Amino acid sequence: MFKTIKQTYKIYHVVEKTLAIFSIFDAISYKEQELANMRLKRLIKKFRRVWKEDGGVTAFARVLHFVGNVEGRKVRKQDIRNARKNHGKVLFINGCCVEHPTRYRVFHQMEQLEMAGIACAKVYFEDIELQMEQNYEFFIFYRCECTEDVEAFIKLAKSHGKKVCFDVDDLVTDTIYTDQVPFVQELSTENKKIFDTSVRLMGKTLSLCDMAVTTTAALAKELGRSVPITYINRNTASKEMVECAETAYRQREKDQKRIWLGYFSGSLTHNKDFEIVRPVLVRILKNYPHAGILLVGELDASDELNQFSERVRKLKTTDWRELPELIARADINLAPLEDTLFNRAKSELKWFEAALVRVPTAASSIGAFSEMIKDGETGVLCGNTEKEWYEKLAELIENGAMREKIAQNSYQFVKQHCTTEGTCFAYSRFISSNL
């Protein structure tokens, strides 16, 4: 036992040194040594935290991912070169390292503007340099914490009369909002402190900006407390997303024996949302022998559902390019959402991702869902009661013509109003008016 522990700690220190080497080598090529040291300390701190809370296996997996992510580092270096040498209208400064939100709020918005003839570039916030300011006229900081470099850059841009915008797709600019989130409430004291610091630093960046771009009316209202101008540019589907969805729709193989209700969670943070429909789904499975449940992503499914194992399929989260194929397997898409201020600010992604593959959605009647879905026409809206969810799902299960009508209506609406191509000119007019 003692020998095993001793060996484990030896490995721990080797990993720590590995992190140091790769962090510094990577950073020296594009930033000064001071930044390298800062990144090194951050990486080691993260490693120790993961080791403590999630165990050695997870910690090692993170290290291997970091070491092996050569392509990601190449992309960052190329972004730096582009931002230095190219001249355009808009520079996106990305403060988020997670692929899914970055894709929607940076890549898709760049696609919107470029479709309208506005040249763009992007750079990660840790790579920003003051000299980049001279090459662009408008700056969008997406989920950026306020570092010394970020603050200096914003002040320089504003001193030259250029506009600076903050973009965010969640209420993560003040701990008043994030303290309501179950995931945050369950964090350890140390991790809660780290998380809260990040939120406050994003709030500071917001306060330094001239305006904000965001995804929903609820978010725009809250951000309006900090900046005088807010603009709603909803999440949109890119050209590639649409193409993937069309392929999935053409190649779908519907189960003729069952009606599948699909829930696509993404992460464990949606457990409380799923609890809204869990007892409803149990009733559905009891009363409709031809009904089945498709669960995709991380989710704590109950024992009550497990008793119907032959009619409950559980699949892991997949790459976004493959997600349309999974959604297309469902006959009804489920989008329950707990009614909180934080959730009312969330976007309608689950609805339009399903609409692109002609799958009708039943969603909680709150926030962006109630803004975008016309009940009975482009989706089904449910109050968060077991009675209403059951009645509306039962109607969808029994009425194939209704499912088809909603599927086609939502598809047509989303193609026109929720794609980069369909929204590019409206967004470009907002940007152009502030240049």
CORVEN-V57325 format. One record per backbone hydrogen bond with DSSP energy under -0.5 kcal/mol. CO is the residue of the C=O (numbers start at 1). NH is the residue of the N-H. E is the energy in kcal/mol with one decimal. If there is no record, write none. Layout:
[[CO NH E] [CO NH E]]
This chain:
[[1 5 -2.3] [2 6 -2.5] [3 7 -2.4] [4 8 -2.4] [5 9 -2.2] [6 10 -1.6] [7 11 -2.3] [8 12 -2.3] [9 13 -2.1] [10 14 -1.9] [11 15 -2.6] [12 16 -2.2] [13 17 -2.1] [14 18 -2.3] [15 19 -2.8] [16 20 -1.9] [17 21 -2.5] [18 22 -2.5] [19 23 -2.4] [20 24 -2.4] [21 25 -2.6] [22 26 -2.2] [23 27 -2.1] [24 28 -2.7] [25 29 -0.9] [27 30 -1.9] [27 31 -2.6] [32 35 -0.7] [32 36 -1.6] [33 37 -2.5] [34 38 -1.9] [35 39 -2.6] [36 40 -2.4] [37 41 -2.4] [38 42 -2.0] [39 43 -2.5] [40 44 -2.5] [41 45 -2.2] [42 46 -2.3] [43 47 -2.5] [44 48 -2.5] [45 49 -2.0] [46 50 -2.7] [47 51 -2.6] [48 52 -2.2] [49 53 -2.5] [50 54 -3.0] [50 55 -0.8] [51 55 -0.9] [55 59 -1.8] [56 60 -2.9] [57 61 -2.2] [58 62 -2.2] [59 63 -2.0] [60 64 -2.7] [61 65 -2.2] [62 66 -2.4] [63 67 -3.1] [64 68 -2.5] [65 69 -1.0] [66 69 -0.6] [68 70 -2.3] [69 73 -1.4] [70 74 -2.2] [71 75 -2.3] [72 76 -2.0] [73 77 -2.2] [74 78 -2.2] [75 79 -2.5] [76 80 -2.1] [77 81 -2.1] [78 82 -2.5] [79 83 -2.7] [80 84 -1.9] [81 85 -2.2] [82 86 -2.6] [89 137 -1.8] [89 138 -1.8] [90 92 -0.5] [90 121 -1.5] [91 93 -0.5] [91 140 -2.3] [92 94 -0.7] [92 123 -2.0] [93 142 -2.4] [94 125 -2.5] [98 102 -1.5] [99 103 -2.5] [100 104 -1.5] [101 105 -2.7] [102 106 -2.3] [102 107 -1.4] [103 108 -2.3] [106 110 -2.4] [107 111 -2.1] [108 112 -2.2] [109 113 -2.2] [110 114 -2.7] [111 115 -2.0] [112 116 -1.0] [113 118 -2.8] [114 117 -1.3] [117 119 -0.6] [119 89 -1.6] [119 90 -2.0] [121 92 -2.9] [123 94 -2.3] [124 127 -2.0] [125 128 -1.1] [129 132 -1.7] [130 133 -1.6] [131 134 -0.8] [132 135 -1.4] [133 136 -1.3] [135 88 -2.0] [137 163 -0.9] [138 91 -2.4] [139 141 -0.5] [139 165 -3.5] [140 93 -3.2] [140 142 -0.8] [141 143 -0.7] [141 167 -2.7] [142 95 -2.9] [145 147 -1.1] [147 151 -2.6] [148 152 -2.4] [149 153 -2.3] [150 154 -2.5] [151 155 -2.2] [152 156 -2.1] [153 157 -2.6] [154 158 -2.4] [155 159 -1.8] [156 160 -1.0] [157 160 -0.7] [157 162 -2.4] [158 161 -1.6] [163 139 -1.9] [164 210 -2.6] [164 211 -1.1] [165 141 -3.2] [166 213 -2.5] [167 143 -2.2] [168 215 -0.5] [170 172 -2.1] [174 177 -1.5] [174 178 -1.5] [175 179 -2.1] [177 180 -1.6] [178 181 -1.5] [181 184 -0.5] [181 185 -2.1] [182 186 -1.4] [184 187 -1.4] [188 192 -2.8] [189 193 -1.9] [190 194 -1.8] [191 195 -2.7] [192 196 -2.8] [193 197 -2.0] [194 198 -1.9] [195 199 -2.2] [196 200 -2.6] [197 201 -2.1] [198 202 -1.9] [199 203 -2.2] [200 204 -1.9] [201 205 -1.8] [202 206 -2.3] [203 207 -2.0] [204 208 -1.2] [205 208 -0.7] [205 209 -0.7] [206 209 -1.3] [210 229 -0.6] [211 166 -2.2] [212 231 -2.2] [213 168 -1.4] [214 233 -2.7] [216 220 -2.2] [217 221 -2.3] [218 222 -1.8] [219 223 -2.9] [220 224 -1.7] [222 225 -1.5] [223 226 -2.2] [223 227 -1.6] [229 212 -2.0] [231 214 -2.4] [231 233 -0.8] [232 234 -0.6] [237 420 -2.6] [238 242 -2.2] [239 243 -2.2] [240 244 -2.6] [241 245 -2.4] [242 246 -2.6] [243 247 -2.2] [244 248 -2.3] [245 249 -2.4] [246 250 -2.2] [247 251 -2.0] [248 252 -0.6] [249 252 -0.7] [254 256 -0.7] [258 260 -0.6] [259 292 -2.5] [260 262 -0.6] [260 331 -2.9] [260 332 -1.8] [261 294 -2.8] [262 334 -2.9] [263 265 -0.7] [263 296 -2.8] [265 267 -0.7] [267 270 -1.5] [268 271 -1.8] [270 274 -2.3] [271 275 -1.7] [272 276 -0.5] [273 276 -1.3] [274 277 -1.2] [274 278 -1.7] [275 279 -0.6] [277 281 -2.8] [278 282 -1.8] [279 283 -1.7] [280 284 -2.5] [281 285 -2.6] [282 286 -1.8] [283 287 -2.4] [284 288 -2.4] [288 291 -2.2] [290 259 -2.2] [292 261 -3.0] [293 295 -0.6] [293 313 -2.8] [294 263 -3.0] [294 296 -0.5] [295 315 -3.1] [296 265 -2.7] [296 266 -0.6] [299 301 -1.3] [302 305 -0.6] [302 306 -1.6] [303 307 -1.1] [305 308 -2.1] [306 309 -1.1] [308 311 -2.7] [309 312 -1.0] [311 293 -2.8] [313 295 -3.3] [315 297 -2.5] [319 322 -1.6] [319 323 -1.2] [320 324 -0.7] [322 325 -0.6] [322 326 -1.1] [323 326 -0.6] [323 327 -2.5] [324 328 -2.5] [326 329 -1.1] [327 330 -1.8] [331 360 -0.6] [332 262 -3.1] [333 362 -2.9] [334 264 -0.5] [335 364 -2.0] [338 340 -1.4] [340 344 -2.5] [341 345 -0.7] [342 345 -0.7] [343 346 -1.6] [346 368 -0.9] [348 351 -0.8] [348 352 -1.9] [349 353 -2.6] [350 354 -1.1] [351 355 -2.3] [352 356 -1.7] [354 357 -1.2] [354 359 -2.0] [355 358 -1.9] [360 333 -3.1] [361 363 -0.5] [361 380 -2.6] [362 335 -2.6] [363 382 -2.7] [364 366 -2.1] [366 369 -1.1] [366 370 -1.0] [367 371 -1.4] [368 372 -2.4] [369 373 -2.7] [373 375 -0.8] [374 377 -2.6] [374 378 -2.3] [374 379 -0.8] [379 376 -2.9] [380 363 -3.0] [382 365 -2.5] [383 385 -2.7] [385 389 -2.2] [386 390 -2.3] [387 391 -2.4] [388 392 -2.3] [389 393 -2.3] [390 394 -2.6] [391 395 -1.8] [392 396 -1.9] [393 397 -2.5] [394 398 -2.2] [395 399 -1.8] [398 400 -0.8] [399 403 -1.8] [400 404 -2.2] [401 405 -2.3] [402 406 -2.5] [403 407 -2.3] [404 408 -2.3] [405 409 -2.5] [406 410 -2.7] [407 411 -1.9] [408 412 -2.3] [409 413 -2.2] [410 414 -2.7] [411 415 -2.4] [412 416 -1.3] [413 417 -2.7] [414 418 -2.5] [418 237 -2.4] [419 423 -1.3] [420 424 -1.1] [423 427 -1.8] [424 428 -2.3] [425 429 -1.9] [426 430 -1.4] [427 431 -2.2] [428 432 -3.0] [429 433 -1.9] [430 434 -0.5] [431 434 -1.5] [432 435 -1.2]]
